[in-house]
Amino acid sequence: MKSFYSGSLLCWSAAILLAASVPAKSQSVLPDPSVTGSATAYDSSYTPAKVFDDNTATAYASRDLGINTYIDFDFLSAKVINGFDMTQRNDLARVLTSALIFDDNADFSSPITTFP
């Protein structure tokens, strides 16, 4: 699922908890960023790459990390982002809250902004 659109926020990399979406046809979709880190996947069927595979039957899931689940993305250069969509996977374990953290540093030591 493509999750990042062109828009209004500059960023170099982002950490998210879970992402999957189908963008509106009127949106310009950015190329998939590189996954540079993540919480340990539940198993090889639930890898972070699944958030970009355009298949609503697949998903990323961590190995029992709950609110400590994350995926780090690197866009390689500053990008403008105006939207983000998350689709819940078909499972009893639901994401109730999530955050997008934008930072120029790979270790997220100096966040530019966090949403929400």
Biopython code that builds the backbone (N, CA, C, O; Angstrom):
import numpy as np
from Bio.PDB.StructureBuilder import StructureBuilder

atoms = [
    (1, "MET", "N", (0.824, -1.173, 0.000)),
    (1, "MET", "CA", (0.000, 0.000, 0.000)),
    (1, "MET", "C", (0.871, 1.240, 0.000)),
    (1, "MET", "O", (1.798, 1.340, 0.803)),
    (2, "LYS", "N", (0.603, 2.156, -0.854)),
    (2, "LYS", "CA", (1.324, 3.415, -0.878)),
    (2, "LYS", "C", (0.727, 4.315, 0.196)),
    (2, "LYS", "O", (-0.495, 4.406, 0.315)),
    (3, "SER", "N", (1.577, 4.984, 0.982)),
    (3, "SER", "CA", (1.051, 5.706, 2.128)),
    (3, "SER", "C", (1.444, 7.170, 2.201)),
    (3, "SER", "O", (0.946, 7.883, 3.071)),
    (4, "PHE", "N", (2.303, 7.641, 1.339)),
    (4, "PHE", "CA", (2.792, 8.995, 1.472)),
    (4, "PHE", "C", (2.507, 9.787, 0.213)),
    (4, "PHE", "O", (2.861, 9.351, -0.883)),
    (5, "TYR", "N", (1.871, 10.944, 0.347)),
    (5, "TYR", "CA", (1.485, 11.788, -0.780)),
    (5, "TYR", "C", (2.318, 13.054, -0.791)),
    (5, "TYR", "O", (2.929, 13.411, 0.217)),
    (6, "SER", "N", (2.344, 13.732, -1.927)),
    (6, "SER", "CA", (2.998, 15.037, -1.955)),
    (6, "SER", "C", (2.100, 16.041, -1.244)),
    (6, "SER", "O", (0.884, 15.854, -1.205)),
    (7, "GLY", "N", (2.668, 17.093, -0.686)),
    (7, "GLY", "CA", (1.854, 18.069, 0.034)),
    (7, "GLY", "C", (2.641, 19.100, 0.780)),
    (7, "GLY", "O", (3.402, 19.845, 0.163)),
    (8, "SER", "N", (2.494, 19.180, 2.098)),
    (8, "SER", "CA", (2.933, 20.366, 2.811)),
    (8, "SER", "C", (3.976, 20.194, 3.917)),
    (8, "SER", "O", (4.248, 21.176, 4.607)),
    (9, "LEU", "N", (4.569, 19.043, 4.134)),
    (9, "LEU", "CA", (5.516, 18.878, 5.233)),
    (9, "LEU", "C", (6.834, 18.331, 4.704)),
    (9, "LEU", "O", (6.869, 17.267, 4.085)),
    (10, "LEU", "N", (7.924, 19.066, 4.951)),
    (10, "LEU", "CA", (9.242, 18.591, 4.519)),
    (10, "LEU", "C", (9.787, 17.594, 5.527)),
    (10, "LEU", "O", (9.680, 17.809, 6.734)),
    (11, "CYS", "N", (10.366, 16.510, 5.044)),
    (11, "CYS", "CA", (10.981, 15.554, 5.959)),
    (11, "CYS", "C", (12.047, 14.755, 5.231)),
    (11, "CYS", "O", (12.020, 14.650, 4.005)),
    (12, "TRP", "N", (12.977, 14.195, 5.975)),
    (12, "TRP", "CA", (14.004, 13.310, 5.427)),
    (12, "TRP", "C", (13.696, 11.860, 5.754)),
    (12, "TRP", "O", (13.908, 10.981, 4.919)),
    (13, "SER", "N", (13.202, 11.597, 6.945)),
    (13, "SER", "CA", (12.879, 10.225, 7.324)),
    (13, "SER", "C", (11.728, 10.262, 8.317)),
    (13, "SER", "O", (11.435, 11.299, 8.912)),
    (14, "ALA", "N", (11.088, 9.130, 8.485)),
    (14, "ALA", "CA", (9.926, 9.094, 9.366)),
    (14, "ALA", "C", (9.825, 7.757, 10.064)),
    (14, "ALA", "O", (10.175, 6.727, 9.488)),
    (15, "ALA", "N", (9.355, 7.759, 11.289)),
    (15, "ALA", "CA", (9.057, 6.518, 12.002)),
    (15, "ALA", "C", (7.553, 6.453, 12.162)),
    (15, "ALA", "O", (6.927, 7.446, 12.533)),
    (16, "ILE", "N", (6.967, 5.303, 11.889)),
    (16, "ILE", "CA", (5.534, 5.155, 12.064)),
    (16, "ILE", "C", (5.256, 3.839, 12.766)),
    (16, "ILE", "O", (6.109, 2.953, 12.825)),
    (17, "LEU", "N", (4.060, 3.729, 13.291)),
    (17, "LEU", "CA", (3.686, 2.489, 13.964)),
    (17, "LEU", "C", (3.151, 1.450, 13.001)),
    (17, "LEU", "O", (3.503, 0.275, 13.107)),
    (18, "LEU", "N", (2.317, 1.851, 12.074)),
    (18, "LEU", "CA", (1.751, 0.908, 11.120)),
    (18, "LEU", "C", (1.142, 1.707, 9.989)),
    (18, "LEU", "O", (0.505, 2.731, 10.238)),
    (19, "ALA", "N", (1.315, 1.277, 8.769)),
    (19, "ALA", "CA", (0.759, 2.030, 7.656)),
    (19, "ALA", "C", (0.305, 1.105, 6.547)),
    (19, "ALA", "O", (0.932, 0.083, 6.265)),
    (20, "ALA", "N", (-0.780, 1.479, 5.936)),
    (20, "ALA", "CA", (-1.253, 0.821, 4.729)),
    (20, "ALA", "C", (-2.396, 1.658, 4.190)),
    (20, "ALA", "O", (-3.265, 2.073, 4.957)),
    (21, "SER", "N", (-2.421, 1.913, 2.905)),
    (21, "SER", "CA", (-3.494, 2.734, 2.373)),
    (21, "SER", "C", (-3.633, 2.586, 0.877)),
    (21, "SER", "O", (-2.754, 2.051, 0.202)),
    (22, "VAL", "N", (-4.745, 3.067, 0.373)),
    (22, "VAL", "CA", (-4.974, 3.208, -1.051)),
    (22, "VAL", "C", (-5.270, 4.682, -1.270)),
    (22, "VAL", "O", (-6.327, 5.152, -0.851)),
    (23, "PRO", "N", (-4.369, 5.435, -1.914)),
    (23, "PRO", "CA", (-4.544, 6.877, -2.055)),
    (23, "PRO", "C", (-5.650, 7.234, -3.029)),
    (23, "PRO", "O", (-5.981, 6.464, -3.930)),
    (24, "ALA", "N", (-6.219, 8.423, -2.829)),
    (24, "ALA", "CA", (-7.203, 8.954, -3.762)),
    (24, "ALA", "C", (-6.514, 9.164, -5.103)),
    (24, "ALA", "O", (-5.337, 9.520, -5.144)),
    (25, "LYS", "N", (-7.226, 8.949, -6.190)),
    (25, "LYS", "CA", (-6.616, 9.058, -7.518)),
    (25, "LYS", "C", (-6.091, 10.459, -7.806)),
    (25, "LYS", "O", (-5.195, 10.618, -8.635)),
    (26, "SER", "N", (-6.625, 11.470, -7.144)),
    (26, "SER", "CA", (-6.184, 12.837, -7.402)),
    (26, "SER", "C", (-4.877, 13.175, -6.696)),
    (26, "SER", "O", (-4.324, 14.251, -6.923)),
    (27, "GLN", "N", (-4.373, 12.292, -5.852)),
    (27, "GLN", "CA", (-3.145, 12.543, -5.107)),
    (27, "GLN", "C", (-1.926, 12.072, -5.893)),
    (27, "GLN", "O", (-1.993, 11.085, -6.626)),
    (28, "SER", "N", (-0.824, 12.779, -5.736)),
    (28, "SER", "CA", (0.448, 12.379, -6.307)),
    (28, "SER", "C", (1.161, 11.532, -5.259)),
    (28, "SER", "O", (1.460, 12.021, -4.170)),
    (29, "VAL", "N", (1.436, 10.274, -5.571)),
    (29, "VAL", "CA", (2.005, 9.353, -4.601)),
    (29, "VAL", "C", (3.528, 9.339, -4.735)),
    (29, "VAL", "O", (4.068, 9.224, -5.835)),
    (30, "LEU", "N", (4.206, 9.457, -3.595)),
    (30, "LEU", "CA", (5.663, 9.386, -3.574)),
    (30, "LEU", "C", (6.121, 7.943, -3.769)),
    (30, "LEU", "O", (5.381, 7.011, -3.455)),
    (31, "PRO", "N", (7.332, 7.753, -4.285)),
    (31, "PRO", "CA", (7.882, 6.389, -4.336)),
    (31, "PRO", "C", (8.029, 5.844, -2.914)),
    (31, "PRO", "O", (8.181, 6.610, -1.963)),
    (32, "ASP", "N", (7.983, 4.537, -2.778)),
    (32, "ASP", "CA", (8.132, 3.923, -1.461)),
    (32, "ASP", "C", (9.479, 4.312, -0.856)),
    (32, "ASP", "O", (10.503, 4.235, -1.534)),
    (33, "PRO", "N", (9.491, 4.729, 0.412)),
    (33, "PRO", "CA", (10.772, 5.006, 1.075)),
    (33, "PRO", "C", (11.454, 3.689, 1.454)),
    (33, "PRO", "O", (10.833, 2.626, 1.426)),
    (34, "SER", "N", (12.719, 3.775, 1.803)),
    (34, "SER", "CA", (13.449, 2.600, 2.304)),
    (34, "SER", "C", (13.040, 2.347, 3.746)),
    (34, "SER", "O", (12.864, 3.293, 4.513)),
    (35, "VAL", "N", (12.888, 1.100, 4.120)),
    (35, "VAL", "CA", (12.672, 0.735, 5.517)),
    (35, "VAL", "C", (14.064, 0.570, 6.117)),
    (35, "VAL", "O", (14.827, -0.300, 5.697)),
    (36, "THR", "N", (14.395, 1.411, 7.103)),
    (36, "THR", "CA", (15.738, 1.377, 7.698)),
    (36, "THR", "C", (15.763, 0.732, 9.075)),
    (36, "THR", "O", (16.841, 0.472, 9.611)),
    (37, "GLY", "N", (14.607, 0.471, 9.652)),
    (37, "GLY", "CA", (14.533, -0.179, 10.953)),
    (37, "GLY", "C", (13.090, -0.453, 11.304)),
    (37, "GLY", "O", (12.179, 0.162, 10.750)),
    (38, "SER", "N", (12.883, -1.374, 12.222)),
    (38, "SER", "CA", (11.518, -1.678, 12.663)),
    (38, "SER", "C", (11.581, -2.552, 13.907)),
    (38, "SER", "O", (12.607, -3.154, 14.223)),
    (39, "ALA", "N", (10.455, -2.600, 14.597)),
    (39, "ALA", "CA", (10.313, -3.581, 15.666)),
    (39, "ALA", "C", (10.354, -4.964, 15.008)),
    (39, "ALA", "O", (9.947, -5.110, 13.856)),
    (40, "THR", "N", (10.832, -5.960, 15.718)),
    (40, "THR", "CA", (10.926, -7.318, 15.176)),
    (40, "THR", "C", (9.567, -7.775, 14.671)),
    (40, "THR", "O", (8.571, -7.703, 15.390)),
    (41, "ALA", "N", (9.532, -8.247, 13.430)),
    (41, "ALA", "CA", (8.281, -8.726, 12.838)),
    (41, "ALA", "C", (7.808, -9.992, 13.556)),
    (41, "ALA", "O", (8.616, -10.769, 14.064)),
    (42, "TYR", "N", (6.496, -10.184, 13.589)),
    (42, "TYR", "CA", (5.918, -11.365, 14.220)),
    (42, "TYR", "C", (6.534, -12.629, 13.635)),
    (42, "TYR", "O", (6.950, -13.518, 14.377)),
    (43, "ASP", "N", (6.592, -12.712, 12.320)),
    (43, "ASP", "CA", (7.307, -13.765, 11.610)),
    (43, "ASP", "C", (7.526, -13.286, 10.183)),
    (43, "ASP", "O", (7.197, -12.144, 9.861)),
    (44, "SER", "N", (8.073, -14.135, 9.326)),
    (44, "SER", "CA", (8.429, -13.711, 7.970)),
    (44, "SER", "C", (7.220, -13.369, 7.100)),
    (44, "SER", "O", (7.383, -12.817, 6.012)),
    (45, "SER", "N", (6.022, -13.686, 7.560)),
    (45, "SER", "CA", (4.811, -13.325, 6.815)),
    (45, "SER", "C", (4.342, -11.909, 7.114)),
    (45, "SER", "O", (3.453, -11.406, 6.426)),
    (46, "TYR", "N", (4.912, -11.248, 8.123)),
    (46, "TYR", "CA", (4.441, -9.938, 8.578)),
    (46, "TYR", "C", (5.559, -8.888, 8.585)),
    (46, "TYR", "O", (5.651, -8.104, 9.529)),
    (47, "THR", "N", (6.396, -8.861, 7.568)),
    (47, "THR", "CA", (7.525, -7.941, 7.502)),
    (47, "THR", "C", (7.083, -6.504, 7.222)),
    (47, "THR", "O", (5.999, -6.288, 6.681)),
    (48, "PRO", "N", (7.913, -5.518, 7.586)),
    (48, "PRO", "CA", (7.569, -4.111, 7.337)),
    (48, "PRO", "C", (7.326, -3.800, 5.861)),
    (48, "PRO", "O", (6.557, -2.892, 5.543)),
    (49, "ALA", "N", (7.960, -4.531, 4.965)),
    (49, "ALA", "CA", (7.756, -4.295, 3.523)),
    (49, "ALA", "C", (6.294, -4.493, 3.122)),
    (49, "ALA", "O", (5.869, -3.984, 2.084)),
    (50, "LYS", "N", (5.526, -5.216, 3.918)),
    (50, "LYS", "CA", (4.122, -5.469, 3.606)),
    (50, "LYS", "C", (3.283, -4.188, 3.579)),
    (50, "LYS", "O", (2.209, -4.174, 2.976)),
    (51, "VAL", "N", (3.751, -3.120, 4.219)),
    (51, "VAL", "CA", (2.962, -1.882, 4.205)),
    (51, "VAL", "C", (2.965, -1.226, 2.833)),
    (51, "VAL", "O", (2.184, -0.306, 2.589)),
    (52, "PHE", "N", (3.834, -1.685, 1.928)),
    (52, "PHE", "CA", (3.918, -1.111, 0.587)),
    (52, "PHE", "C", (3.565, -2.082, -0.529)),
    (52, "PHE", "O", (3.832, -1.786, -1.693)),
    (53, "ASP", "N", (2.977, -3.225, -0.218)),
    (53, "ASP", "CA", (2.785, -4.238, -1.256)),
    (53, "ASP", "C", (1.448, -4.151, -1.994)),
    (53, "ASP", "O", (1.144, -5.021, -2.810)),
    (54, "ASP", "N", (0.649, -3.121, -1.725)),
    (54, "ASP", "CA", (-0.640, -2.928, -2.415)),
    (54, "ASP", "C", (-1.589, -4.119, -2.258)),
    (54, "ASP", "O", (-2.404, -4.384, -3.142)),
    (55, "ASN", "N", (-1.486, -4.826, -1.147)),
    (55, "ASN", "CA", (-2.316, -5.998, -0.920)),
    (55, "ASN", "C", (-2.972, -5.877, 0.458)),
    (55, "ASN", "O", (-2.289, -5.987, 1.476)),
    (56, "THR", "N", (-4.276, -5.655, 0.498)),
    (56, "THR", "CA", (-4.965, -5.497, 1.783)),
    (56, "THR", "C", (-5.058, -6.804, 2.559)),
    (56, "THR", "O", (-5.466, -6.797, 3.721)),
    (57, "ALA", "N", (-4.692, -7.919, 1.946)),
    (57, "ALA", "CA", (-4.715, -9.202, 2.649)),
    (57, "ALA", "C", (-3.420, -9.453, 3.431)),
    (57, "ALA", "O", (-3.338, -10.417, 4.192)),
    (58, "THR", "N", (-2.402, -8.588, 3.248)),
    (58, "THR", "CA", (-1.147, -8.750, 3.981)),
    (58, "THR", "C", (-0.979, -7.597, 4.950)),
    (58, "THR", "O", (-1.655, -6.576, 4.828)),
    (59, "ALA", "N", (-0.074, -7.755, 5.922)),
    (59, "ALA", "CA", (0.118, -6.720, 6.933)),
    (59, "ALA", "C", (1.478, -6.860, 7.596)),
    (59, "ALA", "O", (2.121, -7.907, 7.518)),
    (60, "TYR", "N", (1.905, -5.780, 8.252)),
    (60, "TYR", "CA", (3.065, -5.807, 9.140)),
    (60, "TYR", "C", (2.546, -5.999, 10.550)),
    (60, "TYR", "O", (1.538, -5.401, 10.925)),
    (61, "ALA", "N", (3.214, -6.818, 11.332)),
    (61, "ALA", "CA", (2.889, -6.989, 12.747)),
    (61, "ALA", "C", (4.182, -7.260, 13.496)),
    (61, "ALA", "O", (5.044, -8.004, 13.029)),
    (62, "SER", "N", (4.302, -6.645, 14.664)),
    (62, "SER", "CA", (5.502, -6.886, 15.470)),
    (62, "SER", "C", (5.311, -8.124, 16.338)),
    (62, "SER", "O", (4.200, -8.628, 16.504)),
    (63, "ARG", "N", (6.409, -8.592, 16.878)),
    (63, "ARG", "CA", (6.365, -9.753, 17.767)),
    (63, "ARG", "C", (6.041, -9.282, 19.180)),
    (63, "ARG", "O", (6.935, -9.059, 19.997)),
    (64, "ASP", "N", (4.738, -9.134, 19.454)),
    (64, "ASP", "CA", (4.238, -8.821, 20.797)),
    (64, "ASP", "C", (4.795, -7.529, 21.394)),
    (64, "ASP", "O", (5.014, -7.464, 22.603)),
    (65, "LEU", "N", (5.032, -6.492, 20.571)),
    (65, "LEU", "CA", (5.569, -5.247, 21.107)),
    (65, "LEU", "C", (4.513, -4.175, 21.348)),
    (65, "LEU", "O", (4.809, -3.132, 21.929)),
    (66, "GLY", "N", (3.288, -4.426, 20.907)),
    (66, "GLY", "CA", (2.201, -3.494, 21.210)),
    (66, "GLY", "C", (2.548, -2.059, 20.899)),
    (66, "GLY", "O", (2.877, -1.730, 19.759)),
    (67, "ILE", "N", (2.477, -1.175, 21.926)),
    (67, "ILE", "CA", (2.705, 0.256, 21.704)),
    (67, "ILE", "C", (4.149, 0.599, 21.376)),
    (67, "ILE", "O", (4.445, 1.748, 21.047)),
    (68, "ASN", "N", (5.047, -0.361, 21.458)),
    (68, "ASN", "CA", (6.449, -0.126, 21.086)),
    (68, "ASN", "C", (6.752, -0.548, 19.647)),
    (68, "ASN", "O", (7.915, -0.601, 19.244)),
    (69, "THR", "N", (5.712, -0.845, 18.881)),
    (69, "THR", "CA", (5.882, -1.208, 17.478)),
    (69, "THR", "C", (6.221, 0.040, 16.679)),
    (69, "THR", "O", (5.642, 1.102, 16.907)),
    (70, "TYR", "N", (7.153, -0.081, 15.746)),
    (70, "TYR", "CA", (7.537, 1.058, 14.913)),
    (70, "TYR", "C", (8.136, 0.585, 13.602)),
    (70, "TYR", "O", (8.582, -0.557, 13.489)),
    (71, "ILE", "N", (8.145, 1.468, 12.610)),
    (71, "ILE", "CA", (8.882, 1.282, 11.364)),
    (71, "ILE", "C", (9.583, 2.605, 11.083)),
    (71, "ILE", "O", (8.953, 3.661, 11.140)),
    (72, "ASP", "N", (10.880, 2.561, 10.781)),
    (72, "ASP", "CA", (11.641, 3.743, 10.374)),
    (72, "ASP", "C", (11.750, 3.749, 8.857)),
    (72, "ASP", "O", (12.120, 2.747, 8.246)),
    (73, "PHE", "N", (11.422, 4.896, 8.254)),
    (73, "PHE", "CA", (11.526, 5.065, 6.804)),
    (73, "PHE", "C", (12.560, 6.128, 6.492)),
    (73, "PHE", "O", (12.750, 7.062, 7.271)),
    (74, "ASP", "N", (13.224, 5.990, 5.363)),
    (74, "ASP", "CA", (14.132, 7.021, 4.871)),
    (74, "ASP", "C", (13.724, 7.367, 3.445)),
    (74, "ASP", "O", (13.707, 6.505, 2.567)),
    (75, "PHE", "N", (13.394, 8.645, 3.221)),
    (75, "PHE", "CA", (12.981, 9.114, 1.901)),
    (75, "PHE", "C", (14.166, 9.573, 1.055)),
    (75, "PHE", "O", (13.976, 9.981, -0.091)),
    (76, "LEU", "N", (15.386, 9.515, 1.597)),
    (76, "LEU", "CA", (16.638, 9.845, 0.930)),
    (76, "LEU", "C", (16.850, 11.335, 0.672)),
    (76, "LEU", "O", (17.987, 11.773, 0.501)),
    (77, "SER", "N", (15.801, 12.096, 0.643)),
    (77, "SER", "CA", (15.896, 13.550, 0.485)),
    (77, "SER", "C", (14.618, 14.160, 1.044)),
    (77, "SER", "O", (13.653, 13.454, 1.334)),
    (78, "ALA", "N", (14.626, 15.468, 1.190)),
    (78, "ALA", "CA", (13.449, 16.149, 1.727)),
    (78, "ALA", "C", (12.251, 15.895, 0.809)),
    (78, "ALA", "O", (12.374, 15.972, -0.414)),
    (79, "LYS", "N", (11.112, 15.598, 1.394)),
    (79, "LYS", "CA", (9.876, 15.366, 0.655)),
    (79, "LYS", "C", (8.770, 16.207, 1.261)),
    (79, "LYS", "O", (8.821, 16.568, 2.437)),
    (80, "VAL", "N", (7.786, 16.513, 0.460)),
    (80, "VAL", "CA", (6.613, 17.238, 0.922)),
    (80, "VAL", "C", (5.489, 16.214, 1.065)),
    (80, "VAL", "O", (5.183, 15.488, 0.119)),
    (81, "ILE", "N", (4.877, 16.158, 2.244)),
    (81, "ILE", "CA", (3.832, 15.168, 2.529)),
    (81, "ILE", "C", (2.589, 15.903, 3.015)),
    (81, "ILE", "O", (2.672, 16.725, 3.927)),
    (82, "ASN", "N", (1.449, 15.617, 2.418)),
    (82, "ASN", "CA", (0.221, 16.250, 2.890)),
    (82, "ASN", "C", (-0.831, 15.257, 3.340)),
    (82, "ASN", "O", (-1.940, 15.658, 3.695)),
    (83, "GLY", "N", (-0.514, 13.968, 3.336)),
    (83, "GLY", "CA", (-1.507, 13.017, 3.788)),
    (83, "GLY", "C", (-0.896, 11.681, 4.135)),
    (83, "GLY", "O", (0.197, 11.336, 3.684)),
    (84, "PHE", "N", (-1.615, 10.944, 4.938)),
    (84, "PHE", "CA", (-1.186, 9.623, 5.378)),
    (84, "PHE", "C", (-2.453, 8.840, 5.692)),
    (84, "PHE", "O", (-3.324, 9.333, 6.409)),
    (85, "ASP", "N", (-2.562, 7.646, 5.172)),
    (85, "ASP", "CA", (-3.718, 6.792, 5.450)),
    (85, "ASP", "C", (-3.239, 5.495, 6.077)),
    (85, "ASP", "O", (-2.226, 4.934, 5.661)),
    (86, "MET", "N", (-3.960, 5.025, 7.064)),
    (86, "MET", "CA", (-3.649, 3.757, 7.693)),
    (86, "MET", "C", (-4.881, 2.869, 7.619)),
    (86, "MET", "O", (-5.983, 3.304, 7.954)),
    (87, "THR", "N", (-4.701, 1.641, 7.187)),
    (87, "THR", "CA", (-5.786, 0.668, 7.145)),
    (87, "THR", "C", (-5.486, -0.408, 8.174)),
    (87, "THR", "O", (-4.396, -0.981, 8.177)),
    (88, "GLN", "N", (-6.444, -0.685, 9.046)),
    (88, "GLN", "CA", (-6.258, -1.744, 10.034)),
    (88, "GLN", "C", (-6.163, -3.094, 9.342)),
    (88, "GLN", "O", (-6.861, -3.353, 8.361)),
    (89, "ARG", "N", (-5.300, -3.944, 9.859)),
    (89, "ARG", "CA", (-5.275, -5.307, 9.350)),
    (89, "ARG", "C", (-6.468, -6.055, 9.923)),
    (89, "ARG", "O", (-7.032, -5.648, 10.938)),
    (90, "ASN", "N", (-6.849, -7.143, 9.278)),
    (90, "ASN", "CA", (-8.006, -7.916, 9.701)),
    (90, "ASN", "C", (-7.593, -8.844, 10.846)),
    (90, "ASN", "O", (-7.274, -10.013, 10.634)),
    (91, "ASP", "N", (-7.607, -8.289, 12.073)),
    (91, "ASP", "CA", (-7.123, -9.020, 13.235)),
    (91, "ASP", "C", (-7.741, -8.407, 14.484)),
    (91, "ASP", "O", (-8.139, -7.243, 14.467)),
    (92, "LEU", "N", (-7.824, -9.164, 15.548)),
    (92, "LEU", "CA", (-8.333, -8.625, 16.806)),
    (92, "LEU", "C", (-7.377, -7.605, 17.415)),
    (92, "LEU", "O", (-7.812, -6.699, 18.125)),
    (93, "ALA", "N", (-6.091, -7.741, 17.148)),
    (93, "ALA", "CA", (-5.102, -6.783, 17.646)),
    (93, "ALA", "C", (-5.188, -5.538, 16.770)),
    (93, "ALA", "O", (-4.794, -5.572, 15.604)),
    (94, "ARG", "N", (-5.700, -4.440, 17.324)),
    (94, "ARG", "CA", (-5.941, -3.216, 16.564)),
    (94, "ARG", "C", (-4.989, -2.117, 16.996)),
    (94, "ARG", "O", (-4.564, -2.064, 18.151)),
    (95, "VAL", "N", (-4.660, -1.247, 16.064)),
    (95, "VAL", "CA", (-3.878, -0.057, 16.373)),
    (95, "VAL", "C", (-4.869, 1.011, 16.821)),
    (95, "VAL", "O", (-5.719, 1.440, 16.041)),
    (96, "LEU", "N", (-4.760, 1.438, 18.073)),
    (96, "LEU", "CA", (-5.672, 2.449, 18.608)),
    (96, "LEU", "C", (-5.099, 3.850, 18.506)),
    (96, "LEU", "O", (-5.851, 4.817, 18.379)),
    (97, "THR", "N", (-3.788, 3.976, 18.558)),
    (97, "THR", "CA", (-3.133, 5.267, 18.383)),
    (97, "THR", "C", (-1.841, 5.055, 17.595)),
    (97, "THR", "O", (-1.241, 3.980, 17.628)),
    (98, "SER", "N", (-1.437, 6.086, 16.899)),
    (98, "SER", "CA", (-0.173, 6.033, 16.181)),
    (98, "SER", "C", (0.395, 7.440, 16.092)),
    (98, "SER", "O", (-0.308, 8.415, 16.359)),
    (99, "ALA", "N", (1.654, 7.547, 15.721)),
    (99, "ALA", "CA", (2.298, 8.852, 15.581)),
    (99, "ALA", "C", (3.242, 8.816, 14.398)),
    (99, "ALA", "O", (3.897, 7.804, 14.147)),
    (100, "LEU", "N", (3.309, 9.911, 13.679)),
    (100, "LEU", "CA", (4.314, 10.107, 12.641)),
    (100, "LEU", "C", (5.351, 11.043, 13.223)),
    (100, "LEU", "O", (5.012, 12.122, 13.709)),
    (101, "ILE", "N", (6.606, 10.646, 13.181)),
    (101, "ILE", "CA", (7.697, 11.472, 13.710)),
    (101, "ILE", "C", (8.622, 11.783, 12.540)),
    (101, "ILE", "O", (9.126, 10.871, 11.884)),
    (102, "PHE", "N", (8.846, 13.060, 12.278)),
    (102, "PHE", "CA", (9.701, 13.490, 11.176)),
    (102, "PHE", "C", (10.989, 14.074, 11.735)),
    (102, "PHE", "O", (10.958, 14.922, 12.626)),
    (103, "ASP", "N", (12.125, 13.616, 11.208)),
    (103, "ASP", "CA", (13.419, 14.050, 11.729)),
    (103, "ASP", "C", (14.460, 13.964, 10.614)),
    (103, "ASP", "O", (14.388, 13.081, 9.760)),
    (104, "ASP", "N", (15.423, 14.879, 10.625)),
    (104, "ASP", "CA", (16.537, 14.832, 9.683)),
    (104, "ASP", "C", (17.582, 13.804, 10.099)),
    (104, "ASP", "O", (18.423, 13.417, 9.287)),
    (105, "ASN", "N", (17.541, 13.355, 11.354)),
    (105, "ASN", "CA", (18.533, 12.423, 11.889)),
    (105, "ASN", "C", (17.968, 11.010, 11.946)),
    (105, "ASN", "O", (16.827, 10.804, 12.361)),
    (106, "ALA", "N", (18.774, 10.041, 11.528)),
    (106, "ALA", "CA", (18.327, 8.649, 11.509)),
    (106, "ALA", "C", (17.974, 8.118, 12.893)),
    (106, "ALA", "O", (17.198, 7.169, 13.005)),
    (107, "ASP", "N", (18.532, 8.713, 13.953)),
    (107, "ASP", "CA", (18.233, 8.245, 15.306)),
    (107, "ASP", "C", (17.056, 8.985, 15.937)),
    (107, "ASP", "O", (16.727, 8.747, 17.099)),
    (108, "PHE", "N", (16.420, 9.879, 15.181)),
    (108, "PHE", "CA", (15.255, 10.644, 15.636)),
    (108, "PHE", "C", (15.545, 11.428, 16.910)),
    (108, "PHE", "O", (14.684, 11.575, 17.777)),
    (109, "SER", "N", (16.779, 11.930, 17.006)),
    (109, "SER", "CA", (17.200, 12.676, 18.198)),
    (109, "SER", "C", (16.699, 14.112, 18.230)),
    (109, "SER", "O", (16.668, 14.725, 19.297)),
    (110, "SER", "N", (16.308, 14.656, 17.095)),
    (110, "SER", "CA", (15.855, 16.051, 17.020)),
    (110, "SER", "C", (14.623, 16.161, 16.139)),
    (110, "SER", "O", (14.703, 16.728, 15.049)),
    (111, "PRO", "N", (13.478, 15.633, 16.581)),
    (111, "PRO", "CA", (12.293, 15.650, 15.729)),
    (111, "PRO", "C", (11.958, 17.045, 15.207)),
    (111, "PRO", "O", (11.977, 18.020, 15.959)),
    (112, "ILE", "N", (11.655, 17.128, 13.927)),
    (112, "ILE", "CA", (11.192, 18.370, 13.313)),
    (112, "ILE", "C", (9.752, 18.605, 13.722)),
    (112, "ILE", "O", (9.368, 19.711, 14.102)),
    (113, "THR", "N", (8.963, 17.546, 13.638)),
    (113, "THR", "CA", (7.557, 17.612, 14.059)),
    (113, "THR", "C", (7.062, 16.202, 14.320)),
    (113, "THR", "O", (7.633, 15.227, 13.832)),
    (114, "THR", "N", (6.003, 16.109, 15.089)),
    (114, "THR", "CA", (5.327, 14.846, 15.355)),
    (114, "THR", "C", (3.841, 15.057, 15.107)),
    (114, "THR", "O", (3.280, 16.084, 15.490)),
    (115, "PHE", "N", (3.217, 14.097, 14.474)),
    (115, "PHE", "CA", (1.781, 14.205, 14.207)),
    (115, "PHE", "C", (1.105, 12.942, 14.689)),
    (115, "PHE", "O", (1.610, 11.869, 14.362)),
    (116, "PRO", "N", (0.042, 12.958, 15.415)),
    (116, "PRO", "CA", (-0.549, 14.152, 16.037)),
    (116, "PRO", "C", (0.254, 14.586, 17.234)),
    (116, "PRO", "O", (-0.091, 15.572, 17.885)),
]
sb = StructureBuilder()
sb.init_structure("model")
sb.init_model(0)
sb.init_chain("A")
sb.init_seg("    ")
for serial, (resi, resn, name, xyz) in enumerate(atoms, 1):
    if name == "N":
        sb.init_residue(resn, " ", resi, " ")
    sb.init_atom(name, np.array(xyz, "f"), 0.0, 1.0, " ", f" {name:<3s}", serial, name[0])
structure = sb.get_structure()
